[in-house]
Amino acid sequence: MRVTIYEVGPRDGLQNEDVVVPVEVKREFIGRLADAGLTTIEATSFVHPTWVPQLADAAELLDGLRRVPGVRYPVLVPNERGLDRALEHGVTEIAIFGSATETFARRNLNRSLDSQFEMFEPVVARALEHGLRVRAYVSMCFADPWEGQVAPAQVVRVGRRLLDLGCYELSLGDTIGVGTPAHVTALLEAFGAEGVGPERLAVHFHDTYGQALANTLTALRMGVTTVDASTGGIGGCPYAKSATGNLATEDLVWMLDGLGIETGVDLRSLTATSLWLAGKLGRPSPSRVVQALAKEI
Protein backbone atom coordinates (compact mmCIF):
# COMPACT_ATOMS: atom_id res chain seq x y z
CA MET A 1 0.00 0.00 0.00
CA ARG A 2 1.13 3.53 -0.74
CA VAL A 3 -0.29 6.74 0.69
CA THR A 4 -0.12 10.10 -1.05
CA ILE A 5 0.57 12.98 1.32
CA TYR A 6 -1.03 16.20 0.12
CA GLU A 7 1.25 18.76 1.78
CA VAL A 8 -0.60 21.96 2.72
CA GLY A 9 2.00 23.71 4.88
CA PRO A 10 3.02 26.44 2.40
CA ARG A 11 -0.61 27.45 1.92
CA ASP A 12 -2.90 26.31 4.74
CA GLY A 13 -0.11 26.37 7.30
CA LEU A 14 1.54 29.69 6.56
CA GLN A 15 -1.73 31.56 5.91
CA ASN A 16 -2.42 31.44 9.65
CA GLU A 17 0.86 33.11 10.59
CA ASP A 18 0.52 36.67 11.88
CA VAL A 19 3.96 37.76 10.71
CA VAL A 20 4.37 37.87 6.93
CA VAL A 21 6.96 35.32 5.83
CA PRO A 22 9.35 36.58 3.09
CA VAL A 23 8.76 35.11 -0.34
CA GLU A 24 12.30 33.75 -0.52
CA VAL A 25 11.68 31.78 2.69
CA LYS A 26 8.48 30.37 1.21
CA ARG A 27 10.32 29.30 -1.95
CA GLU A 28 13.05 27.59 0.05
CA PHE A 29 10.42 25.90 2.22
CA ILE A 30 8.69 24.45 -0.84
CA GLY A 31 12.01 23.41 -2.35
CA ARG A 32 13.03 21.61 0.85
CA LEU A 33 9.69 19.78 0.93
CA ALA A 34 10.22 18.53 -2.62
CA ASP A 35 13.78 17.47 -1.80
CA ALA A 36 12.43 15.50 1.19
CA GLY A 37 10.29 13.43 -1.18
CA LEU A 38 6.87 15.08 -1.03
CA THR A 39 5.27 14.95 -4.47
CA THR A 40 2.17 17.10 -3.93
CA ILE A 41 2.79 20.50 -2.37
CA GLU A 42 0.04 23.10 -2.28
CA ALA A 43 2.12 26.16 -2.95
CA THR A 44 -0.12 29.16 -2.34
CA SER A 45 -3.52 30.70 -3.03
CA PHE A 46 -4.76 33.41 -5.37
CA VAL A 47 -7.10 34.73 -2.71
CA HIS A 48 -7.51 38.51 -2.47
CA PRO A 49 -4.68 39.92 -0.31
CA THR A 50 -7.22 41.75 1.86
CA TRP A 51 -8.50 38.39 3.03
CA VAL A 52 -5.15 36.67 3.46
CA PRO A 53 -2.22 39.15 3.46
CA GLN A 54 0.24 36.29 3.98
CA LEU A 55 -0.42 35.02 0.45
CA ALA A 56 -0.36 38.38 -1.35
CA ASP A 57 2.93 37.32 -2.97
CA ALA A 58 1.42 34.30 -4.78
CA ALA A 59 2.38 35.47 -8.27
CA GLU A 60 5.92 36.41 -7.23
CA LEU A 61 6.37 33.10 -5.44
CA LEU A 62 5.27 31.01 -8.43
CA ASP A 63 7.29 32.99 -10.96
CA GLY A 64 10.51 32.29 -9.07
CA LEU A 65 9.73 28.79 -7.83
CA ARG A 66 12.17 25.96 -8.56
CA ARG A 67 10.01 23.15 -9.88
CA VAL A 68 11.16 19.58 -9.34
CA PRO A 69 10.17 17.05 -12.04
CA GLY A 70 7.42 14.74 -10.84
CA VAL A 71 6.21 17.14 -8.13
CA ARG A 72 2.76 18.74 -8.35
CA TYR A 73 2.27 22.31 -7.12
CA PRO A 74 -1.50 22.91 -6.85
CA VAL A 75 -2.85 26.34 -5.96
CA LEU A 76 -6.06 27.26 -4.16
CA VAL A 77 -8.35 29.61 -6.09
CA PRO A 78 -11.48 31.22 -4.59
CA ASN A 79 -13.23 32.39 -7.75
CA GLU A 80 -12.84 33.15 -11.47
CA ARG A 81 -10.46 36.03 -10.88
CA GLY A 82 -8.25 33.68 -8.90
CA LEU A 83 -8.41 31.22 -11.77
CA ASP A 84 -7.41 33.95 -14.24
CA ARG A 85 -4.30 34.67 -12.19
CA ALA A 86 -3.49 30.97 -11.85
CA LEU A 87 -3.67 30.53 -15.61
CA GLU A 88 -1.46 33.59 -16.14
CA HIS A 89 1.26 31.99 -14.02
CA GLY A 90 1.27 28.51 -15.52
CA VAL A 91 -0.57 26.62 -12.80
CA THR A 92 -1.63 23.11 -13.88
CA GLU A 93 -3.72 22.10 -10.87
CA ILE A 94 -6.08 24.06 -8.65
CA ALA A 95 -8.27 23.50 -5.62
CA ILE A 96 -11.55 25.11 -4.63
CA PHE A 97 -12.79 25.48 -1.07
CA GLY A 98 -16.45 24.84 -0.21
CA SER A 99 -18.47 24.59 2.98
CA ALA A 100 -20.69 21.84 4.33
CA THR A 101 -22.69 24.30 6.47
CA GLU A 102 -24.82 27.34 5.80
CA THR A 103 -23.22 29.56 8.44
CA PHE A 104 -19.64 28.95 7.41
CA ALA A 105 -20.52 29.40 3.74
CA ARG A 106 -21.94 32.83 4.53
CA ARG A 107 -19.07 33.83 6.82
CA ASN A 108 -16.21 32.49 4.72
CA LEU A 109 -17.55 32.73 1.16
CA ASN A 110 -20.27 35.36 1.52
CA ARG A 111 -22.60 32.85 -0.12
CA SER A 112 -25.42 30.57 0.96
CA LEU A 113 -24.83 26.84 1.13
CA ASP A 114 -26.48 26.36 -2.25
CA SER A 115 -25.32 29.53 -4.01
CA GLN A 116 -21.66 28.66 -3.40
CA PHE A 117 -21.97 26.28 -6.35
CA GLU A 118 -22.85 29.17 -8.65
CA MET A 119 -19.38 30.54 -7.87
CA PHE A 120 -17.64 27.18 -8.32
CA GLU A 121 -19.31 26.04 -11.55
CA PRO A 122 -17.60 28.46 -13.97
CA VAL A 123 -14.27 28.07 -12.16
CA VAL A 124 -14.27 24.29 -12.54
CA ALA A 125 -15.63 24.37 -16.09
CA ARG A 126 -13.01 26.85 -17.31
CA ALA A 127 -10.20 25.06 -15.47
CA LEU A 128 -11.12 21.76 -17.10
CA GLU A 129 -11.30 23.46 -20.51
CA HIS A 130 -7.69 24.57 -19.99
CA GLY A 131 -6.62 21.06 -19.03
CA LEU A 132 -6.22 21.74 -15.30
CA ARG A 133 -6.97 19.18 -12.61
CA VAL A 134 -9.40 20.43 -9.98
CA ARG A 135 -9.60 19.29 -6.37
CA ALA A 136 -12.35 20.31 -3.94
CA TYR A 137 -12.13 20.91 -0.21
CA VAL A 138 -15.21 20.71 1.99
CA SER A 139 -14.88 22.40 5.36
CA MET A 140 -16.85 21.78 8.57
CA CYS A 141 -17.50 18.13 7.70
CA PHE A 142 -17.94 17.00 11.30
CA ALA A 143 -19.06 20.04 13.26
CA ASP A 144 -19.48 23.78 12.93
CA PRO A 145 -18.86 26.35 15.74
CA TRP A 146 -22.29 27.90 15.13
CA GLU A 147 -24.41 24.95 14.02
CA GLY A 148 -22.91 22.12 16.07
CA GLN A 149 -22.74 18.57 14.73
CA VAL A 150 -23.07 18.25 10.96
CA ALA A 151 -25.09 15.35 9.59
CA PRO A 152 -23.15 13.06 7.25
CA ALA A 153 -25.98 13.29 4.71
CA GLN A 154 -25.47 17.04 4.46
CA VAL A 155 -21.74 16.63 3.82
CA VAL A 156 -22.43 13.97 1.20
CA ARG A 157 -24.93 16.24 -0.57
CA VAL A 158 -22.36 19.04 -0.82
CA GLY A 159 -19.52 16.69 -1.71
CA ARG A 160 -21.45 14.94 -4.48
CA ARG A 161 -22.29 18.29 -6.10
CA LEU A 162 -18.61 19.27 -6.10
CA LEU A 163 -17.54 15.95 -7.60
CA ASP A 164 -20.31 16.20 -10.19
CA LEU A 165 -18.85 19.53 -11.34
CA GLY A 166 -15.76 17.60 -12.45
CA CYS A 167 -13.44 17.66 -9.44
CA TYR A 168 -11.17 14.62 -9.38
CA GLU A 169 -10.92 14.43 -5.59
CA LEU A 170 -12.81 15.62 -2.51
CA SER A 171 -10.91 16.49 0.66
CA LEU A 172 -13.05 16.14 3.80
CA GLY A 173 -12.05 18.73 6.38
CA ASP A 174 -12.40 18.49 10.14
CA THR A 175 -11.94 22.25 10.30
CA ILE A 176 -12.23 22.66 14.07
CA GLY A 177 -10.68 19.31 14.94
CA VAL A 178 -13.57 17.76 16.87
CA GLY A 179 -13.99 14.56 14.84
CA THR A 180 -13.43 11.07 16.24
CA PRO A 181 -12.93 7.70 14.54
CA ALA A 182 -16.65 7.00 14.89
CA HIS A 183 -17.44 10.23 13.04
CA VAL A 184 -14.96 9.33 10.30
CA THR A 185 -16.47 5.87 9.89
CA ALA A 186 -20.01 7.24 9.67
CA LEU A 187 -19.06 9.87 7.09
CA LEU A 188 -17.11 7.52 4.82
CA GLU A 189 -19.89 4.94 5.02
CA ALA A 190 -22.41 7.63 4.07
CA PHE A 191 -20.35 8.53 1.00
CA GLY A 192 -20.02 4.87 0.08
CA ALA A 193 -23.78 4.39 0.31
CA GLU A 194 -24.17 7.16 -2.27
CA GLY A 195 -21.66 5.62 -4.66
CA VAL A 196 -18.58 7.68 -3.73
CA GLY A 197 -15.73 5.33 -2.90
CA PRO A 198 -12.56 6.06 -0.92
CA GLU A 199 -10.53 6.43 -4.13
CA ARG A 200 -12.32 9.76 -4.73
CA LEU A 201 -11.81 11.01 -1.17
CA ALA A 202 -9.02 12.53 0.89
CA VAL A 203 -9.02 13.49 4.57
CA HIS A 204 -7.89 16.72 6.23
CA PHE A 205 -7.71 16.64 10.02
CA HIS A 206 -6.86 19.24 12.62
CA ASP A 207 -5.44 18.05 15.92
CA THR A 208 -7.42 20.21 18.36
CA TYR A 209 -8.37 17.25 20.57
CA GLY A 210 -5.45 15.00 19.66
CA GLN A 211 -7.54 12.84 17.34
CA ALA A 212 -5.91 13.57 13.98
CA LEU A 213 -3.77 10.42 13.78
CA ALA A 214 -6.54 8.16 15.09
CA ASN A 215 -8.93 9.64 12.56
CA THR A 216 -6.39 9.19 9.78
CA LEU A 217 -5.80 5.55 10.68
CA THR A 218 -9.55 4.96 10.59
CA ALA A 219 -9.79 6.52 7.13
CA LEU A 220 -6.85 4.44 5.88
CA ARG A 221 -8.48 1.24 7.11
CA MET A 222 -11.57 2.22 5.13
CA GLY A 223 -9.57 2.58 1.94
CA VAL A 224 -8.62 6.26 1.76
CA THR A 225 -5.09 6.70 0.39
CA THR A 226 -4.68 10.50 0.24
CA VAL A 227 -4.08 12.42 3.45
CA ASP A 228 -3.62 16.17 3.84
CA ALA A 229 -0.93 17.24 6.29
CA SER A 230 1.20 20.25 7.16
CA THR A 231 4.92 20.07 7.85
CA GLY A 232 5.63 20.80 11.49
CA GLY A 233 1.90 20.91 12.25
CA ILE A 234 1.76 24.60 11.35
CA GLY A 235 -1.61 26.16 10.77
CA GLY A 236 -4.74 26.28 12.85
CA CYS A 237 -8.29 27.44 12.81
CA PRO A 238 -9.54 30.84 14.00
CA TYR A 239 -12.84 29.24 15.01
CA ALA A 240 -11.30 26.86 17.55
CA LYS A 241 -9.19 28.64 20.15
CA SER A 242 -7.58 25.41 21.33
CA ALA A 243 -6.70 24.20 17.82
CA THR A 244 -3.07 23.21 17.58
CA GLY A 245 -3.04 23.20 13.81
CA ASN A 246 -3.11 20.68 11.03
CA LEU A 247 -2.01 17.10 11.32
CA ALA A 248 1.80 17.29 11.29
CA THR A 249 3.33 15.64 8.23
CA GLU A 250 6.15 14.21 10.37
CA ASP A 251 3.69 12.58 12.77
CA LEU A 252 1.84 11.08 9.82
CA VAL A 253 5.03 9.76 8.19
CA TRP A 254 6.21 8.22 11.48
CA MET A 255 2.92 6.32 11.79
CA LEU A 256 2.90 5.23 8.15
CA ASP A 257 6.52 4.09 8.31
CA GLY A 258 5.60 2.00 11.36
CA LEU A 259 2.76 0.42 9.43
CA GLY A 260 5.02 -0.42 6.50
CA ILE A 261 3.11 1.95 4.23
CA GLU A 262 5.12 3.72 1.53
CA THR A 263 5.17 7.51 1.22
CA GLY A 264 8.50 8.20 -0.45
CA VAL A 265 9.26 10.81 2.22
CA ASP A 266 12.59 11.06 4.05
CA LEU A 267 11.56 11.72 7.64
CA ARG A 268 14.91 13.07 8.82
CA SER A 269 15.07 15.54 5.94
CA LEU A 270 11.49 16.62 6.59
CA THR A 271 12.18 17.08 10.30
CA ALA A 272 15.24 19.18 9.52
CA THR A 273 13.01 21.35 7.33
CA SER A 274 10.53 21.81 10.19
CA LEU A 275 13.31 22.82 12.56
CA TRP A 276 14.60 25.30 9.99
CA LEU A 277 11.11 26.74 9.49
CA ALA A 278 10.51 26.95 13.24
CA GLY A 279 13.60 29.14 13.44
CA LYS A 280 12.20 31.42 10.74
CA LEU A 281 8.81 31.61 12.49
CA GLY A 282 10.37 32.19 15.89
CA ARG A 283 8.56 29.39 17.71
CA PRO A 284 8.96 25.63 18.18
CA SER A 285 7.10 23.12 16.05
CA PRO A 286 4.07 21.54 17.76
CA SER A 287 4.82 18.21 16.05
CA ARG A 288 5.62 15.50 18.59
CA VAL A 289 7.87 13.70 16.12
CA VAL A 290 9.81 16.89 15.35
CA GLN A 291 10.29 17.46 19.06
CA ALA A 292 11.45 13.88 19.58
CA LEU A 293 13.88 13.82 16.64
CA ALA A 294 15.23 17.34 17.18
CA LYS A 295 17.91 16.02 19.52
CA GLU A 296 19.23 13.70 16.79
CA ILE A 297 19.42 16.23 13.97
N, C-alpha and C positions, 0 to 999 in steps of 0.2 A: 504493500500500500504506500502511496505517496500523497502527501498533503501540500497544497499550494498555500503559501502564506501571502496574503494581500497586505503589504506593508503600508500603513496609513500615517506613520510618524511625521513625515515632512508636510503633510496637509492637516489631517485631523489632530495630530499631536501639537504641532507648532502653532496652529491657529488659536490655541487657548493660552499662549504665552502673552503676558502683559508687555514685556519688553520686546521691541521689534528686533528680530534676529537678522543680521546682515545677509545680503543675498549670497555673498561668497561662502558664508558658513553653511547656508542651506545647500548650495551646490556641492560642497565637500561632503556634507552629511549624506546626500543622495548617492554620491560617488562611492563613499565608504560602504553604504548598504549594498550596492551592486557588487562591490568587490568581496563582500562577505557571503555572497551567494543568493541573495534575494532576487527574484526574477520578476516580481510585480511590485512596483513602488509608486504609490500615488504621490505625484510630485507637488501639486499645488492646486489652486482653484481660481477660476476667473469670476469670482464673486466681486461685487462692487466694493471698492476699498473702504467705503463708509461703513459697511457691515463688518468687514474683517480686515482691519488695517495691516495685520501681519502678512497678508497675502497680496498686498498691493503691488508687489514686485514680480508677479507671476510671469509676465511677458519677458522681463529682463532675465529671470531665472532660467526659463526655457531656452531663450536664445543663446545663452552661454553654457548650457548643460552638456557635460560629457556623457554621451550615450553609449552604453555597453551593448554589444550585439547580443541578442537573445533576451534582453531585459525590456519589459513593458513599463511605460511611464504614463499611466492614465491621469486625467485631470478632471476635477469636479467642475461642472458648469451648472449655474442656477437657471438659466433661461437662454433665449435665442441670442441675445447680445453676448453672453458668455460663450456660446457656441461659435459665433462669428470670430471672436478673439482666439479661440482654440484652433480654428481652421487657419487663421492667419499665421499661427506659429507652429504649424506642422504637427499638431497633436493627432494621434491615430486611434486613441481610445478615450472615451469620456465616461463620467458617471453622473447620474442625476440623483437628487436627494428628496424623497417624498416622506409623508407622514401617515401613520396609521390612525391618528386621532384628529378630531375636528379642532380642538383647542390649539394643539401644537402647529397644525397646518396654518391656522390664522396668525399665530404669534411668530412663526418662523418664516412662513412663505407669503403671508398676507393674502391667503387664499382659503376657501372652504375645503373640506375634505374632498369633495367631488370636483370642484373647479380647479384643483391643482393639476388635474390631468389635462386641462385645456392649455396649461403652460408647458407641460411635458410633451404633448403630442407633436407639435412642430419641431421641437428640439430633436426628438428621437428620429422622426421621419427624415429631417434634413441630414442628420448625422449618418444615418444608414445610407442615404443617397450618395454621400461622400466616401462611403466605404469604411466608416468608423465603427468600432465595436462600442456598444452602450451597456453599461451596468447600471442597476438601480439599487439605491439604498432605501430602506423603509425604517424610519425612526419610531420610537415608542412602541415597540412590538409586544412588550410585556406589561408595561404600566406607564402611566402618564401622571406628572405631578398634580395636574388639575382634575383629571377624570378618573384616576385610580386604575384598577386592573383593566386591561384591554382584552376583550374576547378574541380567541384565536380566529373565529370566523370573520371578524372585522379585518384582521391583519391579512388573512387569505384573500378577502375581497379586494383590498388595495393592491396586494402583491400580484394577484392574477392580472389585474388591469395593467400594471406596469410591464409584466412579461408579455402580455398581449400586444403592447405597443411595439415590441421587437427587441426588448432588452435581453441579453444573453444570460444574465445572472441576476439574482435578487439577494442582496445582503440584508439579513434580518438583525436589526439593531436593538440591543437592550440599553437604550440611551441613558437611563438613570441607574443601571446596574442592580436592579432588584430581582432579576430572574433567578430561578432555581432549576435544577435538572428536571423536575416535574413539569415546570412551565415549558421548557425546551421540548420535552417529549410530546406534550399536548399540541404545541404549535406545529412541529414537524409532522405529526400524525394528521393534523387538520389539513396541511398542504397536500400530503399524500392522498388523502381521501378525495381531494379535488383534482387529482391528476398531476400535481407538481412534485416530482421526485427530488431527492437530495442532490442530484447532479446539476440541478438548476439553482440551488440555494447555497448561500454562504452565511456565516454567522459572525456577528460583531458584538463582542461583550465588553462591558465596563466592569471594573472590579470593586465597586462601591462596598459590597458586602462580602468580598472575598470568594465569590462564586464563579468567577470567569473561567478558571481552568476546569472546574467540575462541569460547568455548562458546556464547555468545548468538548470535553470527553464524551458527554452524552450525545452531542451532535455527531461526533465522529462515529460512535457506535451505531448511529442511525443512518450512516452512509454519507454524511456531508464531508467533502474533501477540500473545501476552501475556507480558510479562517482569516479574518481580519485581525491585525495586531499592530502595535505601535512600539518601536524600539525604545527600550528603557521605561515603558509604561507611561510615556508622556501623553498629555491630553487631559481630558476631564469633561465635566458637564456642568454648565452654569445652573442647571435646575436641580442638582443634587449636591448640597454643600459638603457632604462627606465623601463624594466621589474621588477616588484616587487615580482615575484616569483609565485609559484603555488597557486591555489585556497586554502585558508586556511580551514583546516578541521573544525575548530571551527565556522567559518562563515557559512559553509555549514550546520553543525548540527543545528545552531541557526535558519536558514531558514527552514530546514526540520521539526524541532520541531514546528515552528510556523504554518506549513502547516498540522500538525497532521500526518506526515509521520514517520514511525518507522525506527530507525537506531540501537538501542541497545546501543548507546554511551552515557556515562555520561559526560555532557558538563563541569561541574565544575571540574571533575577529569582531563579531557583532557586539560582544560585551565591551571590547576595547573602544568601539565606536560610541557606545552609550556613556562610557566614562569620559570620553573626549567631549561629547555633547553636554554632559552634566557640568563640565567645567565652563563651557560657553554660556550655559544658562544660569550658572551660579548657584546651583542646588543639586543635592544628590539624587540619583535615580531611585524611584520607588520600587523598581524591580527587585524581587528577592534574590533571583539568580545573579543579577549584576552585583548586588551587595555581597553575595557569597563568593563570587569569583574575583572580586576586585582585589583581594589580597594576593591572588596568583598571577595577576597581569601587570 
